[in-house]
C-alpha cells in the first residue's frame, strides 16, 4: 500500500501540470481512480475463481509496477493520464481481494484475526506513504514519486512470491504427512 499511495497522497502535486489548478479535472481523475478500484474489487472474486489468487496478485502487482513508474510522465495528455490512473486504481485496490482470499485460505480458523492484521498493515502502509512521499518530493522531486512507489511494489511482488512458495511447500508437506 505504501507504493500505491505514495503518488495518491501527492496526487495534485504529481499531476499539477495536467490538472492546471482546475478542481473539476482533479475531482474527475480521483473519481476515476476510485471507480476503477471499485470495479476491480467487484470483478476480482470472479477472477480468483478463474485463475487463482496467486496469479491475480502477481498480475496486478506487475501492472502496478509499470503503471506507477510511468504515472508522473503521463501528465501531458488527459486521456493517457486517465487510462494510467484507471489501471492504477484498478490494480491498486483490486490486489486487496486476492490477498485477503489468500489469507483466509491459509488461516480460515483465525480469519477475523488475519484480516484485522492485514487491514492494520494496510493503514500502516498508507501512513508511511505520506512520509516517504514528502521525503521523495523534497529529495528527488514529485516527478520521481512513481518510481519510488514502483520500487515498493516490486518489493511487494517479491514478498508475495516468497509467500506463495512457502504456502505451496507447506501444502506439499501436509499432503506428504497425511499419506
C-alpha positions as CSV (number, residue, x, y, z in Angstrom):
1,X,0.0,0.0,0.0
2,X,3.0,2.3,0.5
3,X,3.9,2.0,-3.1
4,X,0.3,2.6,-4.3
5,X,-0.4,5.6,-2.1
6,X,2.9,7.5,-2.5
7,X,1.6,9.1,-5.7
8,X,-2.0,9.2,-4.5
9,X,-1.3,11.3,-1.4
10,X,0.7,13.7,-3.5
11,X,-1.8,13.5,-6.5
12,X,-2.3,17.2,-7.0
13,X,1.5,17.8,-6.9
14,X,2.4,14.9,-9.3
15,X,-0.4,15.8,-11.8
16,X,-0.1,19.6,-11.3
17,X,0.6,20.3,-15.0
18,X,-2.3,18.1,-16.1
19,X,-4.8,19.5,-13.6
20,X,-3.7,23.1,-14.2
21,X,-5.4,24.2,-10.9
22,X,-8.8,23.0,-12.2
23,X,-10.7,21.3,-9.3
24,X,-13.1,19.6,-11.7
25,X,-10.2,17.8,-13.5
26,X,-8.7,16.9,-10.1
27,X,-12.0,15.6,-8.8
28,X,-12.8,13.7,-12.0
29,X,-9.4,11.9,-12.0
30,X,-9.8,11.0,-8.4
31,X,-13.3,9.6,-9.0
32,X,-11.9,7.7,-12.0
33,X,-9.2,6.2,-9.7
34,X,-11.8,5.2,-7.1
35,X,-14.4,3.9,-9.6
36,X,-11.7,1.7,-11.2
37,X,-10.8,0.3,-7.8
38,X,-14.4,-0.4,-7.0
39,X,-14.9,-2.2,-10.3
40,X,-11.8,-4.3,-9.7
41,X,-13.0,-5.3,-6.3
42,X,-16.3,-6.5,-7.7
43,X,-14.6,-8.4,-10.5
44,X,-11.7,-9.8,-8.5
45,X,-13.7,-12.6,-6.8
46,X,-14.7,-14.0,-10.2
47,X,-11.0,-13.8,-11.4
48,X,-9.8,-15.6,-8.3
49,X,-12.2,-18.5,-9.1
50,X,-10.9,-18.5,-12.7
51,X,-7.1,-18.1,-12.3
52,X,-6.5,-18.3,-8.6
53,X,-5.2,-15.7,-6.1
54,X,-1.5,-16.1,-6.8
55,X,-1.8,-15.3,-10.5
56,X,-4.1,-12.4,-9.8
57,X,-1.7,-11.0,-7.2
58,X,1.3,-11.3,-9.5
59,X,-0.5,-9.9,-12.5
60,X,-1.9,-6.9,-10.6
61,X,1.4,-6.1,-8.9
62,X,3.3,-6.4,-12.2
63,X,0.9,-4.0,-13.8
64,X,1.2,-1.7,-10.8
65,X,5.0,-1.6,-11.1
66,X,4.8,-0.4,-14.7
67,X,1.9,2.0,-14.2
68,X,3.3,3.5,-11.1
69,X,6.7,4.1,-12.7
70,X,5.1,5.9,-15.7
71,X,2.3,7.8,-13.8
72,X,4.2,11.1,-13.3
73,X,5.2,11.0,-17.0
74,X,1.6,10.8,-18.3
75,X,0.8,14.4,-17.4
76,X,0.8,15.9,-20.9
77,X,-2.4,14.2,-22.2
78,X,-5.5,13.9,-20.2
79,X,-6.7,10.6,-21.9
80,X,-3.3,8.9,-21.4
81,X,-3.2,10.0,-17.7
82,X,-6.8,8.9,-17.3
83,X,-6.0,5.4,-18.7
84,X,-2.9,5.1,-16.4
85,X,-4.9,6.4,-13.4
86,X,-7.7,3.9,-14.1
87,X,-5.2,1.0,-14.3
88,X,-3.5,2.2,-11.2
89,X,-6.8,2.4,-9.3
90,X,-8.0,-1.0,-10.7
91,X,-4.9,-2.9,-9.7
92,X,-4.1,-0.9,-6.6
93,X,-7.5,-1.7,-5.0
94,X,-8.1,-4.9,-6.8
95,X,-5.0,-6.6,-5.3
96,X,-6.6,-6.5,-1.9
97,X,-9.2,-9.1,-2.8
98,X,-6.8,-11.9,-3.8
99,X,-4.6,-11.0,-0.9
100,X,-7.4,-11.3,1.6
101,X,-8.6,-14.5,-0.1
102,X,-5.1,-16.0,0.3
103,X,-5.1,-15.1,4.0
104,X,-8.5,-16.7,4.6
105,X,-7.5,-19.8,2.6
106,X,-4.3,-20.4,4.7
107,X,-5.8,-19.4,8.1
108,X,-9.5,-20.0,7.9
109,X,-9.8,-20.8,11.6
110,X,-8.5,-17.3,12.6
111,X,-9.7,-15.4,9.5
112,X,-11.0,-12.4,11.5
113,X,-7.6,-12.0,13.2
114,X,-5.5,-12.2,10.0
115,X,-7.9,-9.9,8.1
116,X,-7.7,-7.4,11.0
117,X,-3.9,-7.6,10.9
118,X,-4.0,-7.2,7.2
119,X,-6.2,-4.1,7.5
120,X,-3.9,-2.6,10.1
121,X,-0.9,-3.2,7.9
122,X,-2.8,-1.5,5.0
123,X,-3.3,1.6,7.1
124,X,0.4,1.5,8.2
125,X,1.4,1.3,4.6
126,X,-0.8,4.3,3.6
127,X,0.5,6.3,6.5
128,X,4.1,5.5,5.6
129,X,3.4,6.6,2.0
130,X,2.8,10.2,3.2
131,X,6.1,10.4,5.0
132,X,8.0,8.7,2.2
133,X,6.3,10.8,-0.4
134,X,7.2,14.0,1.4
135,X,10.8,12.9,1.6
136,X,10.7,11.9,-2.1
137,X,9.4,15.3,-3.2
138,X,12.0,17.1,-1.1
139,X,14.9,15.0,-2.2
140,X,14.1,13.9,-5.8
141,X,11.0,15.9,-6.8
142,X,7.4,15.0,-7.4
143,X,8.2,13.5,-10.9
144,X,10.1,10.6,-9.3
145,X,7.4,9.5,-6.8
146,X,6.0,7.0,-9.2
147,X,9.4,5.3,-9.4
148,X,9.7,5.3,-5.6
149,X,6.2,3.7,-5.5
150,X,7.2,1.2,-8.2
151,X,10.2,0.1,-6.1
152,X,7.9,-0.6,-3.1
153,X,5.5,-2.5,-5.2
154,X,8.4,-4.5,-6.7
155,X,9.4,-5.5,-3.1
156,X,5.7,-6.5,-2.5
157,X,5.8,-8.7,-5.6
158,X,9.0,-10.4,-4.4
159,X,7.5,-10.9,-0.9
160,X,4.2,-12.2,-2.4
161,X,6.2,-14.8,-4.5
162,X,8.2,-15.9,-1.5
163,X,4.9,-16.3,0.4
164,X,3.4,-18.3,-2.5
165,X,6.4,-20.7,-2.5
166,X,6.2,-21.1,1.3
167,X,2.5,-21.8,1.1
168,X,3.0,-24.3,-1.6
169,X,5.8,-26.1,0.3
170,X,3.6,-26.2,3.5
171,X,0.7,-27.7,1.5
172,X,3.1,-30.3,-0.1
173,X,4.4,-31.2,3.4
174,X,0.8,-31.5,4.7
175,X,-0.1,-33.9,1.8
176,X,3.1,-35.9,2.4
177,X,2.4,-36.1,6.1
178,X,-1.2,-37.2,5.5
179,X,-0.1,-40.0,3.2
